[in-house]
């Protein structure tokens, strides 16, 4: 009888299932999640099931929901279901389909766990999933943390099957007479994970049939090393940090793995290229040298490396008048002219042609909060500025400084994006307002479709 001893050891090691715990088990209907649900019940745990319908596979997605609901009825397990249009969310958020699905799924699981008072959320990631993650991370140039694979515990999320292979899961299902459904997309090679599952892992198992389990054991050992380095960096920052700064020479004297973690603690959004730049500041001696990292400017001031949040200037609210040039506090210039007739209207992301008769009140520039909606000419859909900016990958600085033009009804044009459909002029129109935005210091960077 398959006992899933690797799951039992992992639960004990990380105290995943303390006495009297309530667990929300994520159940897709696939082999892994059905195994996890049944295994948790066999241990006498109080369990509820959470199923999220991603609406990506039409009738097959509905089939999965019905299967999980029926299974929960047979097992006398409370069933909670959520759903969302993952494809639409991926388009509007700028995320890939897999990342968008994961974000919406975990949002549902966290909200459901909160509402039912579940102290744990169990997901059915197994040793194969972990091996795929490690290979993906390494192929992208990850360091030690990436080589550690999927964490067994993250907040209230637990992964008891992380050391269990797919073969062991299939034996468990067979021995307990458990059915499951198959996701048809798992057979295709459209996703990188599928290609690794179909090609890379079998190749590794031809070298060592316990490859998945051994990769998991390597991750456990690497995780201990990472925890040690993290603790050293945390102690250094705690003891040496002062007023948002670190002693530059002492950072430079640390082992590089510890130094990198220390500056990462000070600037959590820093990537490897930023960390290299910050360590270069520590190793140099020139006071006043600086490096820009996400949301921060880091400066060498004497013998200290000082981390400060970046302050971005947003354009102040001011009115735009035809025949005049308006200079904003950010340094951007806005030139406006009235054209009795406009022979040619060309597509541009920093020059806008709007029909004067469609403008409500006066034109003005104002700080953009992100939630404002706009239907841009030629785009065929309405989106918030927040989503447009996310899709364009704008940095915080660009988001703050790019001017947005309004009238009393809302947005009429946004630098880097285009003109609102409701007021966009066409070639040959009469009574057209032409607005040119010139960014300072040659920063006329605009998004492209």
N, C-alpha and C positions, 0 to 999 in steps of 0.2 A: 504494500500500500504506500503510495507516494505521500510523504508527510510534510513536504516543503520545509525541511529542516533549516535551509538557508533563510527562509522568511522568519522562522522562530528565533534564530540567532540574531537577526537584524533587529527584530522587535525588542528583544531583551537588551541588546547593546544600546539602543537609542531610546529606550523607554517609550516606545510608540503607543503601547496600549496599557496605560495605567488602570488600576481597578476602577470600576464604575464609569468608564469612559463611554461617550456616545460618539460614533463615527459615521460621517457621511461618506459613503463609498461612491466614487465616480464610476458609473456603469454604462459603457457604450453598447454592450451586448456582444462584444468580441470575446475571444477565448480568455484573454488575460483578465478582463474585468469580471467576467462570470466566475472565474477561478477565485479571484480576490474576494468577491462578495460571499461565496460559499465558504471559503476558508475562514473569514472573519466570523461568520455565523457559527462555524464548528468550534470556535474558541469561546463561545458564549458571550461575544461582544454585542452590545446594543447598537444595531446598524440601521441606517436609512440609506436609500439609494438616490443618487442624483444623476439624471440623464439629460444631456444637452443636445438638441437637434440643430445641427449646423446648416441644415437646408441646402446642402451642396450636392446631394445625390438623388434628388427627386423622390420617387416612390420608395427607393431603397432606404432613405433616411426615415421615412414614415414606418417602414417595416421594422427597422431597428427599434424605434420608439415603442411600437406595439409589442415587440418581443420582450423588451426590458420590463414593460408594465405587466405583462402576463407572468414573467418570471418572478417578479416581486410579489405578485398575488399568490403564486404557488408557495413561495418561501415565507409569506406573511411579513414582508419587509415594506415599510412606508416608502412610497414612490413619489419623487419630486422631479418635475420636468421643466426645462427651459428651452427656449429656441431663439434663434436670431439669424438674420440674413448676413452670413459671413462674407459672401462675395461682395455685397454692397459695402459692408464695413471696410473690407480690404481696399476697395477703390477709393473711398472717401478719406481713409486714414493714412493712405500711402504705405500700408503694411502688405507683406506677402500673405497669401491665403492661409498658410499654416500658422503664421504668427498671429494673424487676425483671429483665426479659430481658437487658438490657445488663449488669447486675451479675453475673448468673450466667454469662453468655457470656464476659466478660472474666476472671472467676475461673478458668473452665476453660482459656482460652487461656494465661493466665499459668502455671498449674500444668503444662500440657502442655509449654510452652516450657522450663520449668525442668527437667522430667524428661528431655527429649530434647537438652538443651544448645543450644537455638536462641537466638542472640543478638538476633534481631529477630522481632517479630510484625507481619505485614502485614495491614491491613484495607483493604477496597475502597471506602472513602468517596470519592465523586467530586465534581465541581464543583457538581452539582445538590444533593447532600446538604449541601455547605457553604453554598450560597445559602439553602437552607431553614433551616439553623441560624441564619444571620445574621438572617433575617426573623423567626424565632421569638424570638430574643434581643431584637431591637429592639422587637417588639410587647410584650415584658414589661418594657420600660424599662431595658435593659442599657446599660452605659457602654462605654468604649473596649474593654475586654477582651472583652465580649460581641460587639462589632462585628467582632472579629478572626476570628470563625468557628471552625472546627475546626482545631486545631493539626496541622501536618504530622508532627510528632514529639512523642511523650509517653513518656518513659522508653524502653523497648525497642519501643514501638509505632510503626510507620511507616505512612504513608498515601500511597503513590506516585501514586495516581490522583486526588489531591485537585484538581488543576488540569485534569482531563480531563472532557469533557462526556459525557452519556449517548449523544448521537449518535455521538461518536467511538468509544465503547465498542462500540456496535452495529455500526459499520463494521468494527471490528477482528474481532469475532466472525464476521461474514459472510465476510470475506476469508480467515479461517483455518478456516472450516468448523466452528465450535464451537457445540455445542448448549448450552442452559441451561434451567432451569425457572423458572416464574413463580409468585410468591406471590400467591394469589388476593386476599388482604387489601389488596394494593397498589391494587386497583381501587376500593375503597370509600373513603368520606370519613369514616370513623369516627375517624381520627387527624388531629391538627392538621397533621402533616407531609404527609399525603396531600392535604389541602385546599389547602395551599400549592403542592404539586407539580402539582395538577390545574388550579388557578385563578390563583394569584399569579404563578408563574414564566412560564406562557404569556403572561400580560398584560405582564410585563416584556420578554419576548422579542419581543412585537409592537412594542415601542418600540425595542429594540436586540437583534438576533438573537444577539449575543455577551454577553448579560446575565450568564449564569452565569460565563463566563470573566472578565468585567470585575469582577464581585463578588469573585471569587477574587483578582484583582490588587489590588483595594482592600484586601482583608484582609491581603495581604502588606505593603502600605505602612503600614497601621494597626498591624500587628504590630511593625514597626520603631519606630514612635512609642511604642508601649507598652513595648517593651524599653528604650528610652531613658529613659522616665519611671521604670520599675522600677529601672534602674541608679542613677538619681539618688537615689531613695528609699533603696535599699540602702546607698549611700555615706553618706547622712545618718545613718541608724540606726547604721552601723558607727562613724562618727566621733563622733557626739553622744550615742549611747545609753550609759547607764551604770546598772548594777544594776537592770535592768528598768524604766528610766524614760527619758523624753525631755525636753529643755528646751521648755517650753510656748510661750514667746514666739517661739522660733526655728521651731518647727513652724508657728505661726500666720503667720510671715513667708514661709514657702515658697509657691510656686505651689500652688493648691489640689489640683491633680492629683497633685503630688508629696507634699504633706502627707497626703492621703488614703491613698496607698500606704504611707507611713511608719507611720501608726498601724495599718494593716492588717497590716504585717509584725509588729507587736508583738502583735496580736490577730487571728490568721488567720480566726477564725469570725465576725468582725464583718461585718454587712451594711451597706448604705448608710445606713440610719437610725441605726445605732450609730456609724458613722464621723462623721456629722453631729454627733452628741452629743459625741463626743470632741474634734472640732475646735472646738466651742463652748466646751468647757472650756479649750482652749488660748487662745482669743481673749479669755476672761474674765480676771478678776484675783482672784477669791475663792478663797483657799486653803481646802481642806476640801471643796470641791464634788466630787461623784462621779457616775459613770455606771456602770450595770450593763450588761455586754455578755456574750455567751455564754461561760460558764466563767470569767469574769473580773470583777473590780471595779476600775475605773480611777478614781484620785483625783488631784485637783490638790493637791499638797503644796508650798507655797511657789512657786518658779518651775519646778517639775518636774511632769510628768505621769507618775504611777507606775502601772504595770500589775502587778496581782497576781492570781494564780489564786484563784478563789473557794473557800472552804472551806464545805462543806455539812455540817450536823449530821445524822447518821442516828440514828433512835431507838435507844436502848440496849436490850439484852435485859432485859425485866422482866415479872413475872407479873401477870396481871389477876385481881382477885377480885371476886366479886359483892357488891354493897352498898358498894363503895368507888370513889372517883375517883382515877385514877392520872394524875399530871402527868409528861410526858416531858421530857427535856432540851431538846427542840425547842420546848417550850411547849404542845404539843398536850395536850388533856385526854381521857382515856378513862373514860367512865362505864359501869359494868356492873351489871346487876340481874338477879335470877332471877325468872321469872314462872311460877307454878304452872300457869296457863292463859293462852293468848294468843289473844284474840278476833280480832285482825287482824294480819296480817303484810303490810307494804307494801314496795314496791320502793324501795330507797334506796342511795345510794353512800357514805353516812357513818353510817348506822344499820343494824345487822346483827342478824338473828334466827337463832339457831342452836339445834338440838336438843341438849339437854344429854347425852342418852344416846348421841349419835353423836360426842361429843368424847372424844378419847383423851388421858388425862392432864390436865394443867392448860393453860389458855390463857395465851399470853405474846406480847409484842411483841418482834421481833428485826430487826436490819438485813437487808434483802432484797438478795441478790446479783444477782438477775435471772434466774438459770437455773432457779429453782424452777418447777415446773409446777402449774397449777391448772385445774380444770374448774368454771367459774363457773356458778351457777344461771341457767338460761334461755338460755345461750349455745350449748349443743349441741356444744361442742368443747373440747379441752384445749390450753392454750397456756402458754408460759413467761411469767413476769412481764416479761421483757425485751421480748417481742413485744407484749404488751398495752400496755406503756408507750410503745413506738415508735408503735403505732397511734393512741394517744391524743395523741401529740405532746408529751409531758411534757418540761419543761426539766430540766436536771441537778439544779436545786434541788428541784423537785417529786419527781423520782425518789428523791432522797436522803431527803426529809423525810416523804413520805406513809407513814403507818404500815401495817404488814402484820401480821395476827394469825395465830398458829400454834397447833397443838397438837402432840403427839408424832408424829403422822402427816404433818404438813405444813401448808400454808396452809388456814385456815378462812375468812378474809375479808381483803380488801385495800381500803383507803380509796380511793375514787374509782372502784372497779371492781365490787364486789359480794361475795357470799357463795359459798363453795364448795358445789357441788351435794351433796356427800356429807353435809353437816351442816345444810343450809338448812332452816329450819322453815317450816311452812305455817299458814295461819289455822286456829285451832281446836286446834292442837297443845298438849299439856301438857308441862311441864318444858322451858321455853324460856329461853335466856340472851339478853338484849337488851344490845347493846353500842353506845354512842354515841361517836363520835370528833368532838371539837371542835378545829379548828385555831386557832392563835393569830392575833391581829390581824385577825380577820375573814377569814382565808384559807381559807374553806370552799369552795374550788373543786373541783368534781367533774366527772368525765367524763360525757358523755351518749352513749347509744347512737344 
